[in-house]
Amino acid sequence: MRDVRAQGVDVLTLGQYLRPSDQHLPIARWYTPDEFAELKRFGLALGYRHVESGPLVRSSYHAWEQVEAAKA
C-alpha cells in the first residue's frame, strides 16, 4: 500500500479473492470484516483520498464515489 501510494495513486480498492471454480487457486485464508476496516483506516492514514475495503469489493464497487473523492 505504501509503494502504490508513493506512485501518486489516491484511490484504492481492497477485496477478498474468491475462487471461481475448482480449477483455480484455493483461498489461502479469509480476512475478517475487522481486518478490512483496519486496512481502510491504514490506507486513509497513508494519504489515500478514498479506500473501499471489504470481502466483496471490486474495482467498480461504488465507482462514482471513488471518482468524486479523487476530484476533491
N, CA, C and O atoms as a GROMACS GRO file, in nm:
protein
  288
    1MET      N    1   0.083  -0.118   0.000
    1MET     CA    2   0.000   0.000   0.000
    1MET      C    3   0.087   0.125   0.000
    1MET      O    4   0.055   0.224  -0.066
    2ARG      N    5   0.196   0.121   0.072
    2ARG     CA    6   0.287   0.236   0.076
    2ARG      C    7   0.348   0.261  -0.061
    2ARG      O    8   0.355   0.375  -0.107
    3ASP      N    9   0.393   0.154  -0.126
    3ASP     CA   10   0.457   0.168  -0.257
    3ASP      C   11   0.360   0.223  -0.361
    3ASP      O   12   0.397   0.308  -0.442
    4VAL      N   13   0.237   0.176  -0.358
    4VAL     CA   14   0.136   0.224  -0.454
    4VAL      C   15   0.106   0.371  -0.427
    4VAL      O   16   0.097   0.451  -0.520
    5ARG      N   17   0.090   0.407  -0.301
    5ARG     CA   18   0.062   0.547  -0.266
    5ARG      C   19   0.179   0.636  -0.308
    5ARG      O   20   0.157   0.748  -0.354
    6ALA      N   21   0.302   0.588  -0.293
    6ALA     CA   22   0.420   0.666  -0.330
    6ALA      C   23   0.423   0.698  -0.479
    6ALA      O   24   0.493   0.791  -0.521
    7GLN      N   25   0.349   0.622  -0.559
    7GLN     CA   26   0.342   0.648  -0.703
    7GLN      C   27   0.232   0.746  -0.739
    7GLN      O   28   0.208   0.773  -0.857
    8GLY      N   29   0.165   0.801  -0.639
    8GLY     CA   30   0.063   0.902  -0.663
    8GLY      C   31  -0.079   0.850  -0.673
    8GLY      O   32  -0.171   0.927  -0.702
    9VAL      N   33  -0.099   0.723  -0.650
    9VAL     CA   34  -0.235   0.667  -0.652
    9VAL      C   35  -0.310   0.718  -0.531
    9VAL      O   36  -0.258   0.715  -0.420
   10ASP      N   37  -0.434   0.766  -0.552
   10ASP     CA   38  -0.508   0.819  -0.437
   10ASP      C   39  -0.643   0.752  -0.414
   10ASP      O   40  -0.715   0.791  -0.322
   11VAL      N   41  -0.678   0.652  -0.495
   11VAL     CA   42  -0.800   0.574  -0.475
   11VAL      C   43  -0.759   0.427  -0.473
   11VAL      O   44  -0.690   0.380  -0.563
   12LEU      N   45  -0.803   0.354  -0.369
   12LEU     CA   46  -0.762   0.215  -0.351
   12LEU      C   47  -0.883   0.128  -0.324
   12LEU      O   48  -0.970   0.164  -0.245
   13THR      N   49  -0.890   0.012  -0.390
   13THR     CA   50  -0.993  -0.087  -0.360
   13THR      C   51  -0.925  -0.216  -0.315
   13THR      O   52  -0.830  -0.263  -0.378
   14LEU      N   53  -0.975  -0.271  -0.206
   14LEU     CA   54  -0.921  -0.395  -0.149
   14LEU      C   55  -1.035  -0.493  -0.131
   14LEU      O   56  -1.134  -0.463  -0.063
   15GLY      N   57  -1.022  -0.611  -0.190
   15GLY     CA   58  -1.126  -0.713  -0.178
   15GLY      C   59  -1.067  -0.850  -0.151
   15GLY      O   60  -0.946  -0.868  -0.152
   16GLN      N   61  -1.154  -0.945  -0.127
   16GLN     CA   62  -1.114  -1.082  -0.099
   16GLN      C   63  -1.114  -1.162  -0.228
   16GLN      O   64  -1.210  -1.155  -0.306
   17TYR      N   65  -1.009  -1.238  -0.252
   17TYR     CA   66  -1.007  -1.331  -0.365
   17TYR      C   67  -1.114  -1.436  -0.342
   17TYR      O   68  -1.124  -1.493  -0.233
   18LEU      N   69  -1.195  -1.461  -0.443
   18LEU     CA   70  -1.299  -1.563  -0.437
   18LEU      C   71  -1.270  -1.665  -0.546
   18LEU      O   72  -1.266  -1.630  -0.664
   19ARG      N   73  -1.252  -1.788  -0.509
   19ARG     CA   74  -1.218  -1.894  -0.604
   19ARG      C   75  -1.337  -1.922  -0.696
   19ARG      O   76  -1.441  -1.968  -0.650
   20PRO      N   77  -1.322  -1.894  -0.825
   20PRO     CA   78  -1.436  -1.912  -0.916
   20PRO      C   79  -1.471  -2.058  -0.947
   20PRO      O   80  -1.586  -2.089  -0.979
   21SER      N   81  -1.373  -2.147  -0.937
   21SER     CA   82  -1.401  -2.289  -0.962
   21SER      C   83  -1.290  -2.373  -0.901
   21SER      O   84  -1.190  -2.321  -0.851
   22ASP      N   85  -1.309  -2.503  -0.904
   22ASP     CA   86  -1.207  -2.594  -0.852
   22ASP      C   87  -1.079  -2.591  -0.934
   22ASP      O   88  -0.975  -2.639  -0.890
   23GLN      N   89  -1.086  -2.535  -1.053
   23GLN     CA   90  -0.969  -2.527  -1.142
   23GLN      C   91  -0.878  -2.410  -1.105
   23GLN      O   92  -0.767  -2.399  -1.159
   24HIS      N   93  -0.921  -2.323  -1.016
   24HIS     CA   94  -0.846  -2.204  -0.978
   24HIS      C   95  -0.777  -2.225  -0.843
   24HIS      O   96  -0.806  -2.319  -0.769
   25LEU      N   97  -0.685  -2.135  -0.814
   25LEU     CA   98  -0.612  -2.143  -0.687
   25LEU      C   99  -0.708  -2.141  -0.568
   25LEU      O  100  -0.806  -2.067  -0.569
   26PRO      N  101  -0.681  -2.221  -0.466
   26PRO     CA  102  -0.765  -2.219  -0.346
   26PRO      C  103  -0.742  -2.090  -0.267
   26PRO      O  104  -0.641  -2.021  -0.284
   27ILE      N  105  -0.836  -2.059  -0.183
   27ILE     CA  106  -0.825  -1.942  -0.097
   27ILE      C  107  -0.729  -1.976   0.016
   27ILE      O  108  -0.747  -2.075   0.087
   28ALA      N  109  -0.627  -1.892   0.033
   28ALA     CA  110  -0.527  -1.916   0.138
   28ALA      C  111  -0.586  -1.890   0.275
   28ALA      O  112  -0.562  -1.965   0.370
   29ARG      N  113  -0.665  -1.783   0.287
   29ARG     CA  114  -0.734  -1.754   0.412
   29ARG      C  115  -0.839  -1.648   0.389
   29ARG      O  116  -0.832  -1.570   0.295
   30TRP      N  117  -0.937  -1.647   0.477
   30TRP     CA  118  -1.043  -1.546   0.473
   30TRP      C  119  -1.003  -1.430   0.565
   30TRP      O  120  -0.956  -1.453   0.676
   31TYR      N  121  -1.023  -1.308   0.518
   31TYR     CA  122  -1.000  -1.191   0.601
   31TYR      C  123  -1.130  -1.151   0.668
   31TYR      O  124  -1.237  -1.163   0.609
   32THR      N  125  -1.120  -1.105   0.792
   32THR     CA  126  -1.240  -1.068   0.868
   32THR      C  127  -1.282  -0.925   0.834
   32THR      O  128  -1.201  -0.847   0.783
   33PRO      N  129  -1.408  -0.890   0.861
   33PRO     CA  130  -1.452  -0.753   0.841
   33PRO      C  131  -1.365  -0.653   0.921
   33PRO      O  132  -1.337  -0.543   0.873
   34ASP      N  133  -1.323  -0.692   1.041
   34ASP     CA  134  -1.237  -0.604   1.121
   34ASP      C  135  -1.102  -0.580   1.052
   34ASP      O  136  -1.048  -0.470   1.057
   35GLU      N  137  -1.049  -0.684   0.988
   35GLU     CA  138  -0.922  -0.667   0.916
   35GLU      C  139  -0.938  -0.573   0.797
   35GLU      O  140  -0.851  -0.491   0.770
   36PHE      N  141  -1.050  -0.586   0.725
   36PHE     CA  142  -1.076  -0.494   0.614
   36PHE      C  143  -1.093  -0.351   0.665
   36PHE      O  144  -1.046  -0.257   0.600
   37ALA      N  145  -1.159  -0.333   0.777
   37ALA     CA  146  -1.176  -0.199   0.835
   37ALA      C  147  -1.040  -0.140   0.874
   37ALA      O  148  -1.015  -0.022   0.853
   38GLU      N  149  -0.954  -0.222   0.930
   38GLU     CA  150  -0.820  -0.175   0.967
   38GLU      C  151  -0.739  -0.138   0.842
   38GLU      O  152  -0.667  -0.038   0.843
   39LEU      N  153  -0.750  -0.216   0.736
   39LEU     CA  154  -0.681  -0.183   0.612
   39LEU      C  155  -0.730  -0.049   0.556
   39LEU      O  156  -0.652   0.029   0.504
   40LYS      N  157  -0.860  -0.025   0.567
   40LYS     CA  158  -0.915   0.104   0.521
   40LYS      C  159  -0.857   0.218   0.604
   40LYS      O  160  -0.814   0.318   0.548
   41ARG      N  161  -0.857   0.205   0.735
   41ARG     CA  162  -0.801   0.310   0.822
   41ARG      C  163  -0.654   0.334   0.789
   41ARG      O  164  -0.610   0.449   0.782
   42PHE      N  165  -0.580   0.226   0.769
   42PHE     CA  166  -0.438   0.238   0.737
   42PHE      C  167  -0.419   0.310   0.603
   42PHE      O  168  -0.333   0.397   0.592
   43GLY      N  169  -0.497   0.273   0.504
   43GLY     CA  170  -0.488   0.339   0.373
   43GLY      C  171  -0.518   0.487   0.382
   43GLY      O  172  -0.447   0.569   0.322
   44LEU      N  173  -0.621   0.523   0.456
   44LEU     CA  174  -0.654   0.665   0.472
   44LEU      C  175  -0.542   0.739   0.545
   44LEU      O  176  -0.510   0.853   0.511
   45ALA      N  177  -0.482   0.674   0.643
   45ALA     CA  178  -0.371   0.736   0.716
   45ALA      C  179  -0.248   0.755   0.626
   45ALA      O  180  -0.167   0.844   0.650
   46LEU      N  181  -0.236   0.671   0.524
   46LEU     CA  182  -0.126   0.686   0.429
   46LEU      C  183  -0.148   0.800   0.331
   46LEU      O  184  -0.056   0.840   0.258
   47GLY      N  185  -0.270   0.852   0.329
   47GLY     CA  186  -0.298   0.966   0.242
   47GLY      C  187  -0.387   0.937   0.122
   47GLY      O  188  -0.408   1.025   0.038
   48TYR      N  189  -0.439   0.814   0.112
   48TYR     CA  190  -0.534   0.788   0.004
   48TYR      C  191  -0.658   0.875   0.027
   48TYR      O  192  -0.703   0.892   0.140
   49ARG      N  193  -0.711   0.929  -0.081
   49ARG     CA  194  -0.833   1.010  -0.068
   49ARG      C  195  -0.956   0.924  -0.046
   49ARG      O  196  -1.051   0.965   0.020
   50HIS      N  197  -0.953   0.803  -0.102
   50HIS     CA  198  -1.069   0.714  -0.089
   50HIS      C  199  -1.020   0.570  -0.085
   50HIS      O  200  -0.936   0.530  -0.165
   51VAL      N  201  -1.074   0.492   0.009
   51VAL     CA  202  -1.041   0.350   0.020
   51VAL      C  203  -1.171   0.271   0.036
   51VAL      O  204  -1.249   0.297   0.128
   52GLU      N  205  -1.195   0.176  -0.054
   52GLU     CA  206  -1.304   0.079  -0.039
   52GLU      C  207  -1.238  -0.051   0.003
   52GLU      O  208  -1.146  -0.098  -0.064
   53SER      N  209  -1.282  -0.109   0.112
   53SER     CA  210  -1.218  -0.227   0.165
   53SER      C  211  -1.322  -0.322   0.223
   53SER      O  212  -1.390  -0.288   0.320
   54GLY      N  213  -1.335  -0.439   0.164
   54GLY     CA  214  -1.431  -0.536   0.213
   54GLY      C  215  -1.422  -0.664   0.133
   54GLY      O  216  -1.362  -0.665   0.025
   55PRO      N  217  -1.481  -0.772   0.182
   55PRO     CA  218  -1.465  -0.901   0.117
   55PRO      C  219  -1.522  -0.908  -0.024
   55PRO      O  220  -1.470  -0.982  -0.107
   56LEU      N  221  -1.626  -0.833  -0.054
   56LEU     CA  222  -1.688  -0.838  -0.186
   56LEU      C  223  -1.658  -0.715  -0.270
   56LEU      O  224  -1.719  -0.696  -0.376
   57VAL      N  225  -1.566  -0.632  -0.227
   57VAL     CA  226  -1.533  -0.510  -0.300
   57VAL      C  227  -1.459  -0.546  -0.428
   57VAL      O  228  -1.368  -0.629  -0.429
   58ARG      N  229  -1.499  -0.481  -0.537
   58ARG     CA  230  -1.431  -0.491  -0.665
   58ARG      C  231  -1.402  -0.350  -0.715
   58ARG      O  232  -1.454  -0.254  -0.658
   59SER      N  233  -1.323  -0.337  -0.818
   59SER     CA  234  -1.281  -0.203  -0.863
   59SER      C  235  -1.398  -0.115  -0.902
   59SER      O  236  -1.388   0.008  -0.894
   60SER      N  237  -1.510  -0.173  -0.945
   60SER     CA  238  -1.626  -0.092  -0.981
   60SER      C  239  -1.717  -0.061  -0.862
   60SER      O  240  -1.814   0.013  -0.876
   61TYR      N  241  -1.686  -0.117  -0.744
   61TYR     CA  242  -1.769  -0.101  -0.625
   61TYR      C  243  -1.774   0.046  -0.584
   61TYR      O  244  -1.670   0.104  -0.551
   62HIS      N  245  -1.893   0.105  -0.585
   62HIS     CA  246  -1.910   0.247  -0.552
   62HIS      C  247  -1.818   0.335  -0.636
   62HIS      O  248  -1.759   0.431  -0.585
   63ALA      N  249  -1.805   0.302  -0.763
   63ALA     CA  250  -1.711   0.372  -0.851
   63ALA      C  251  -1.738   0.523  -0.854
   63ALA      O  252  -1.643   0.602  -0.857
   64TRP      N  253  -1.863   0.564  -0.854
   64TRP     CA  254  -1.891   0.707  -0.861
   64TRP      C  255  -1.835   0.781  -0.738
   64TRP      O  256  -1.779   0.890  -0.753
   65GLU      N  257  -1.850   0.724  -0.620
   65GLU     CA  258  -1.796   0.787  -0.500
   65GLU      C  259  -1.644   0.795  -0.509
   65GLU      O  260  -1.585   0.892  -0.461
   66GLN      N  261  -1.580   0.695  -0.568
   66GLN     CA  262  -1.436   0.697  -0.582
   66GLN      C  263  -1.392   0.807  -0.677
   66GLN      O  264  -1.292   0.875  -0.652
   67VAL      N  265  -1.465   0.825  -0.785
   67VAL     CA  266  -1.433   0.932  -0.880
   67VAL      C  267  -1.448   1.067  -0.813
   67VAL      O  268  -1.362   1.154  -0.826
   68GLU      N  269  -1.557   1.085  -0.741
   68GLU     CA  270  -1.579   1.212  -0.672
   68GLU      C  271  -1.470   1.239  -0.568
   68GLU      O  272  -1.424   1.352  -0.554
   69ALA      N  273  -1.429   1.137  -0.495
   69ALA     CA  274  -1.324   1.153  -0.394
   69ALA      C  275  -1.192   1.191  -0.460
   69ALA      O  276  -1.116   1.271  -0.405
   70ALA      N  277  -1.164   1.136  -0.576
   70ALA     CA  278  -1.040   1.165  -0.646
   70ALA      C  279  -1.036   1.310  -0.695
   70ALA      O  280  -0.929   1.369  -0.707
   71LYS      N  281  -1.154   1.366  -0.723
   71LYS     CA  282  -1.160   1.507  -0.770
   71LYS      C  283  -1.136   1.605  -0.656
   71LYS      O  284  -1.084   1.714  -0.678
   72ALA      N  285  -1.172   1.566  -0.535
   72ALA     CA  286  -1.168   1.658  -0.420
   72ALA      C  287  -1.028   1.701  -0.385
   72ALA      O  288  -1.009   1.779  -0.291
   0.00000   0.00000   0.00000
